[in-house]
């Protein structure tokens, strides 16, 4: 089974703080990490490979420093990592990004399964996975919490819904996006770490992918950010302290006054 | 030529652009701003901030042919098992505003099996037209058939705006449709307005886990597409007896072809679990100490007619199922009242609940970060406070 996992390097939002004076994001010293959802996609890919054989290729589109997450992917069991990077890709929205990634997947060759995390924590759109599926004319199962069966012929997977889950059966090739429930990612092995240090990460540019210049980067992006602003900071709330009885009484009075539960 | 550049002759090296850049792409070198083109996303925050207009973005954007042919506001009327989903009424509310601002009609797209009877309620809630694809083969939701039909309808009738609920169904369907149509899509909008000058749609959404807001445009392509989460927009009020027009889509066999098939739909959740729909959520964290203690929260949730949520710590400890998890790797919720019990308030949790209308925190530690976002903070031992709250609200 040849599996491609699309991963993204994202700022660790735990580190993102708002400067209380200027009310802007402080990005200094913010670490870049592997998008947490992509770690589950990667783990699932490695587990499938361990059962059925084949290869796991990690793809990431981003600046040169995104190479780090590809090395991490290799330390976690991916066979190879490919960086998709070119200044021409700058300003890509989800349409241009999914197109670019679909070109890279086509270049990888015969692919049976594409895995992604359900969304990236910096943009939270969950749009790139389905976009890739459409560009490659593939079916998809989105928000997968469990793969029940997988072989060369078909996949049966559970997809999370608001009310429970749906069991979906599909032919291969296809794209799956996964949620956290699906597995517990392993820690990197020592051998994996050694491998990750040495391995060469090829870089594919726009020319390598034979992309249509009208469909990548800013030019290929129907949407753009018009304005960025910081939401007004929340003013301090009412804090109740003292004996539990007093705390509850005082809060209850406020709750009634403001009709919180009506 | 790069799309963004600093005019060195004008730049004073004040550093304001560096501070405002959300992508950490600007550094100061020899008292001049330098932009790292690999990090820059051309968001334009620096251009707006620069006091001396020393940063320029020159963009050659493509424009779709025949933009002016697109007219009307559409919403996707999601139904499951023959029931209109509540987010649809909110989409109709938002759609009404937009249609009015554009002096145009509001339409709904309804796809399913035996769903024609639902048209009336859509008309009552403000739809002027319902595009109806009703066929026994459309009983369960399937990405490929639903997206194909929606795409065909858009191609044929050319609406300028299409809105869809950011539900598990909508988030699987609508990115496919937008990609097939090669147009833009903005996820989870919290604000949708028509720009009074240009008539284009201004789509505002949170980014970086809600730390900043971004307004997105899709000026040169149609339709302008957006998803909206449940409980964000105001519902359209029903007008009894209001009528509209049904436009039927003739479903052909080839429209129904699909490679991924739903073989079973499992409704596994009790009322106390459906946290994305609940008006009141009582959430527990590490402070609860044992799985048994979650019963305390279930009791409080029952009294308040709410659902039970949890922090990642509680889920990872195995105290409660993942379906309850609120936060970055769980669900994002926006109830009327969110009660955080024994949750310290790590940023990963806060991004999943900070847009709740009212936040109540119960925690022993007065310095816990959760109190910073709380409208009401109850400092004390949860094992004493929660039973007292249950008593209080039970008596009501």
Interface residues (C-beta under 8 A of the other chain):
Chain A: X11 X13 X14 X16 X18 X19 X22 X24 X25 X27 X28 X30 X36 X37 X63 X64 X65 X85 X87 X90 X91 X93 X94 X95 X98 X121 X122 X123 X124 X125 X126 X127 X128 X129 X130 X131 X133 X134 X135 X139 X140 X141 X142 X143 X145 X156 X158 X159 X160 X161 X162 X163 X164 X165 X166 X167 X168 X169 X170 X171 X174 X180 X181 X214 X218 X219 X220 X221 X222 X223 X224 X225 X226 X227 X228 X229 X230 X231 X234 X237 X238 X239 X240 X241 X242 X244 X245 X247 X248 X251 X252 X254 X255 X260 X261
Chain B: X2 X3 X19 X20 X21 X22 X23 X24 X36 X37 X38 X39 X40 X41 X42 X43 X44 X45 X48 X59 X60 X61 X62 X80 X140 X143 X144 X167 X168 X169 X171 X172 X175 X176 X178 X179 X180 X182 X183 X184 X185 X186 X187 X188 X202 X206 X207 X208 X209 X210 X211 X212 X213 X214 X215 X216 X217 X218 X220 X221 X258 X259 X260 X261 X262 X263 X264 X265 X266 X267 X268 X269 X274 X276 X277 X280 X304 X322 X323 X325 X328 X329 X330 X336 X337 X346 X347 X348 X351 X358 X359 X360 X366 X371 X372 X373 X374 X375 X376 X377 X378 X379 X380 X381 X384 X385 X388 X389 X392 X393
